[in-house]
Amino acid sequence: MAQPMMAFLEDEVRLTRKQAAIVLGIFWFLSSHICIYLRGGWQVMDFWAGTFGPPLLAFVEVILMMWIFGADRTWEEMHRGALMNVPKIFYYAAKYITPIFLGAILVTWVYQNIATPLFCGYLTQKGIEGVEMGWAVWVTRAFLLFVFAGMCLIIFLVWKKRGALE
């Protein structure tokens, strides 16, 4: 599961395989201690990485790929050097159907898990992750935001170095 990050660190950040493994080992060591020592830490991480994260990232990715990058360019890129052509139905499914379904899933989830508890007044008693609110939940959330911001910063610096932002 670490291979994409190892490849990124080796290819883009120019670390050796040993250095990339050490960086990931330190990261895993620190982040696993949040799950071990902070009450509710693993539930918070599991929620954001396994429950809410995949549909959100899929929605963002399909919007970026089919609407920002362009559906025609994406379709052309998919078929460059391909031995088989993807049926044209997937073009329309990825451009129209997938964003509608993922958007509906996210809007429904936000309504059920944030809007309703907020208006009923019990959102502050129990977190959206399903654990009792406390400092450990906030520390875990802050850690996850720090990791996300750090990854975005590393990608930005790599793109800047390559000249991809110009």
C-alpha positions in Angstrom: 0.0 0.0 0.0 3.0 2.3 0.4 4.3 1.8 -3.1 2.6 5.0 -4.6 4.1 7.1 -1.9 7.5 5.4 -2.2 7.5 6.0 -5.9 6.5 9.7 -5.4 9.3 10.2 -2.9 11.8 8.5 -5.1 10.8 9.9 -8.5 9.7 13.4 -7.6 11.4 14.3 -4.4 14.6 12.4 -5.5 15.0 10.4 -2.3 16.7 7.1 -2.4 14.6 4.0 -1.7 16.2 3.7 1.8 15.5 7.4 2.6 11.9 7.1 1.3 11.4 4.0 3.5 12.8 5.8 6.5 10.5 8.9 6.0 7.4 6.6 5.7 8.5 4.6 8.7 8.8 7.7 10.8 5.4 8.9 9.6 3.7 5.6 10.3 5.4 5.3 13.7 4.1 8.8 14.8 0.6 8.3 13.3 0.1 4.9 14.8 0.8 6.3 18.2 -2.2 8.6 17.7 -4.4 5.5 17.3 -2.8 3.8 20.3 -2.7 6.6 22.8 -5.6 9.0 21.9 -9.0 7.8 22.9 -11.1 7.7 19.7 -8.1 8.5 17.5 -8.5 5.4 15.3 -12.2 6.0 14.8 -11.5 9.5 13.6 -8.8 8.4 11.2 -11.0 5.5 10.0 -13.9 7.8 9.4 -11.9 10.4 7.4 -9.8 7.9 5.5 -12.2 5.1 5.0 -15.8 6.4 5.2 -15.9 10.1 4.1 -12.6 10.4 2.2 -13.2 8.0 -0.7 -16.5 9.5 -2.0 -15.2 13.0 -1.5 -11.9 12.4 -3.3 -13.7 10.4 -6.0 -16.0 13.4 -6.5 -13.1 15.9 -6.7 -11.2 13.6 -9.0 -14.0 13.1 -11.5 -14.7 16.9 -11.5 -11.0 17.6 -12.1 -10.7 14.9 -14.7 -13.8 15.4 -16.7 -14.7 19.1 -16.3 -11.4 20.9 -15.5 -8.9 18.8 -17.5 -11.6 18.2 -20.1 -13.6 15.1 -21.0 -12.3 15.0 -24.5 -8.7 15.3 -23.4 -9.2 12.6 -20.7 -10.8 10.3 -23.3 -7.9 10.9 -25.7 -5.4 10.3 -22.9 -7.1 7.0 -21.9 -6.8 5.6 -25.5 -3.3 6.8 -26.2 -1.3 3.6 -26.8 -4.2 1.4 -25.6 -4.8 -2.0 -27.2 -8.5 -1.9 -26.5 -10.9 1.0 -26.7 -13.2 1.7 -23.8 -16.9 1.8 -24.8 -18.2 5.3 -25.4 -20.9 4.8 -22.7 -18.1 5.3 -20.0 -17.4 8.7 -21.4 -20.9 9.9 -20.6 -21.0 7.9 -17.4 -17.9 9.6 -16.1 -18.9 13.0 -17.3 -22.5 13.2 -16.2 -23.7 10.2 -14.2 -20.8 9.7 -11.7 -20.6 13.4 -10.5 -24.4 13.4 -10.0 -24.4 10.2 -8.0 -21.3 11.2 -5.9 -22.7 14.7 -5.4 -26.0 13.2 -4.2 -24.2 10.9 -1.8 -22.2 13.8 -0.3 -25.1 16.2 -0.1 -27.3 13.5 1.6 -24.5 12.6 4.0 -23.9 16.3 4.9 -27.7 16.8 5.5 -28.0 13.7 7.7 -24.7 14.0 9.6 -24.1 17.7 9.9 -27.1 19.8 9.1 -29.7 17.8 11.1 -27.5 17.4 14.2 -26.5 21.0 14.0 -30.1 22.2 13.9 -31.2 19.8 16.6 -28.4 20.9 18.9 -26.5 17.7 19.4 -23.6 18.0 17.0 -21.3 19.3 19.7 -22.0 16.4 22.0 -20.9 13.6 19.6 -18.6 14.1 16.7 -19.5 13.2 13.2 -17.0 10.4 13.5 -19.3 8.7 16.0 -17.1 9.3 19.1 -17.5 11.5 22.1 -16.0 14.9 21.6 -12.9 15.7 23.4 -9.4 17.0 23.0 -8.2 13.7 21.5 -10.6 14.0 18.6 -9.4 17.6 17.9 -5.8 16.6 18.0 -6.4 13.7 15.6 -8.3 16.0 13.2 -5.5 18.6 13.4 -3.0 15.8 12.6 -5.0 14.7 9.6 -5.2 18.4 8.4 -1.5 18.8 8.9 -0.8 15.6 6.9 -3.1 16.8 4.1 -1.6 20.3 4.0 1.9 18.8 4.1 1.2 16.6 1.1 -0.3 19.5 -0.8 2.8 21.6 0.0 5.1 18.8 -1.2 3.2 18.5 -4.4 3.2 22.2 -4.9 6.9 22.4 -4.4 7.5 19.6 -6.9 5.3 21.2 -9.5 7.0 24.6 -9.0 10.4 22.9 -9.4 9.3 21.2 -12.6 7.8 24.5 -13.9 4.4 22.9 -14.2 2.6 25.9 -12.6 3.6 28.3 -15.3 
